[in-house]
């Protein structure tokens, strides 16, 4: 159960208290990629390597210093790799590392949720039959979908 401090209860972006000072998996993930620009940079890099100028054009409104800081943060976490393509001046091409590419599914789910709640875009559809796709938990050992009730409660999201 998430609890909030009284001081933060009415503020936008209130930070939930962690029970017993435990960092949850969701809190850990949000600390890594939980701001708007970082997720948009990762999404842009899902299509393949990009140079700084390409990312700057693809993300209108981001200040160059913010883009630089977010890329460096992603590099330090091992989510993005930078490869130098020019010595003078030093210039790099950026691409997702394997751990960064693993965020693709989460970003698709978040984008789908956003589309459904804004009504702007239709849900993704299966190319063979046209049925809207649904995300489900799946057990590869049992080869069966798992309902929320069947998932262990060891993972706390907030």
C-alpha positions as a printed Julia matrix, in Angstrom:
158×3 Matrix{Float64}:
  0.0     0.0     0.0
  1.34    3.43   -0.9
  1.39    6.08    1.79
  2.14    9.75    1.41
  3.54   12.21    3.87
  1.06   14.84    5.02
  3.29   17.57    3.64
  3.2    16.03    0.18
 -0.39   14.81    0.14
 -1.8    17.77   -1.74
  1.12   18.52   -4.03
  1.44   17.45   -7.63
  4.14   14.83   -8.01
  4.0    13.87   -4.34
  6.59   11.23   -3.57
  5.26    8.07   -1.95
  6.98    6.95    1.22
  8.7     3.61    0.93
  7.66    1.23    3.69
 10.65    0.24    5.8
 12.91    2.36    3.53
 12.62   -0.31    0.84
 13.12    0.78   -2.75
 10.53   -0.87   -4.97
 11.21   -2.07   -8.52
  8.96    0.67   -9.9
 10.74    3.35   -7.88
 14.07    2.01   -9.15
 12.86    2.1   -12.77
 11.45    5.6   -12.41
 14.74    6.8   -10.93
 16.45    5.56  -14.12
 14.05    6.59  -16.86
 11.12    8.27  -15.15
 11.16   11.67  -16.77
  9.55   12.7   -20.03
 12.7    13.44  -22.01
 14.53   10.27  -21.05
 11.66    8.07  -22.21
 11.35   10.02  -25.45
 15.09    9.66  -26.12
 14.86    5.91  -25.57
 11.81    5.76  -27.88
 13.69    7.69  -30.59
 16.66    5.32  -30.32
 14.43    2.25  -30.7
 14.4     2.99  -34.44
 18.19    2.75  -34.58
 21.33    4.8   -33.89
 21.03    8.59  -33.96
 23.41   11.52  -33.86
 22.88   14.34  -31.39
 21.44   16.63  -34.09
 19.0    13.91  -35.19
 17.75   13.5   -31.62
 17.48   17.26  -31.22
 15.28   17.48  -34.34
 13.2    14.44  -33.36
 12.46   15.85  -29.9
 11.14   19.38  -30.44
 11.26   21.51  -27.32
 14.18   19.83  -25.6
 17.02   22.17  -24.69
 20.45   20.98  -25.91
 21.84   20.97  -22.36
 18.91   18.79  -21.18
 19.44   16.39  -24.11
 23.16   16.17  -23.28
 22.46   15.53  -19.6
 19.82   12.84  -20.3
 22.07   11.06  -22.81
 24.98   11.06  -20.34
 22.69    9.69  -17.65
 21.51    6.9   -19.96
 25.15    6.13  -20.83
 26.17    5.98  -17.17
 23.36    3.48  -16.52
 24.45    1.32  -19.44
 21.21    1.88  -21.39
 22.85    3.82  -24.25
 26.21    3.45  -25.98
 28.03    6.35  -27.62
 30.39    5.74  -30.53
 32.68    8.54  -31.65
 32.52    9.27  -35.36
 34.5    12.53  -35.38
 37.59   13.55  -33.39
 37.53   17.3   -34.05
 35.11   18.36  -32.89
 34.23   15.26  -30.89
 30.91   13.92  -32.18
 29.06   10.74  -31.35
 26.34    8.46  -32.62
 24.1     7.04  -29.9
 22.4     3.67  -29.81
 20.56    1.62  -27.25
 22.41   -1.11  -25.39
 20.56   -4.4   -24.84
 19.15   -3.18  -21.51
 17.86   -0.05  -23.25
 16.2    -2.12  -25.97
 14.44   -4.1   -23.25
 12.4    -0.95  -22.54
 10.62   -1.28  -25.92
  7.79   -3.39  -24.51
  7.2    -1.06  -21.59
  7.17    1.97  -23.9
  4.69    0.28  -26.24
  2.41   -0.47  -23.29
  2.67    3.1   -22.04
  2.01    4.52  -25.52
 -0.98    2.19  -25.94
 -2.36    3.29  -22.57
 -1.92    6.93  -23.58
 -3.65    6.36  -26.91
 -6.62    4.65  -25.27
 -7.03    7.41  -22.69
 -6.71   10.32  -25.09
 -8.69    8.71  -27.9
 -6.15   10.01  -30.41
 -4.92    6.7   -31.79
 -6.38    3.24  -32.23
 -4.89    0.34  -30.31
 -2.3    -1.69  -32.22
 -3.82   -4.54  -34.21
 -2.66   -8.0   -35.22
 -1.52   -7.73  -38.84
 -2.95  -11.16  -39.75
 -6.54  -10.87  -38.48
 -6.95   -7.21  -37.46
 -7.89   -7.9   -33.83
 -6.72   -5.28  -31.3
 -3.73   -6.6   -29.36
 -3.72   -7.05  -25.6
 -0.78   -7.34  -23.24
 -0.89  -10.24  -20.81
  1.46  -11.82  -18.29
  2.7   -15.14  -19.67
  4.49  -18.06  -18.0
  6.95  -19.59  -20.47
  7.36  -22.73  -18.32
  3.63  -23.51  -18.17
  3.06  -21.92  -21.6
 -0.08  -20.19  -20.33
 -1.28  -16.64  -19.76
 -1.39  -15.61  -16.09
 -4.14  -13.39  -14.63
 -3.17  -10.69  -12.14
 -4.57  -12.88   -9.36
 -2.09  -15.64  -10.3
  1.0   -13.44  -10.06
  2.99  -13.48   -6.83
  2.71  -10.41   -4.68
  6.48  -10.05   -4.11
  6.66   -7.21   -6.61
  5.39   -3.89   -5.26
  4.82   -1.14   -7.77
  4.53    1.85   -5.49
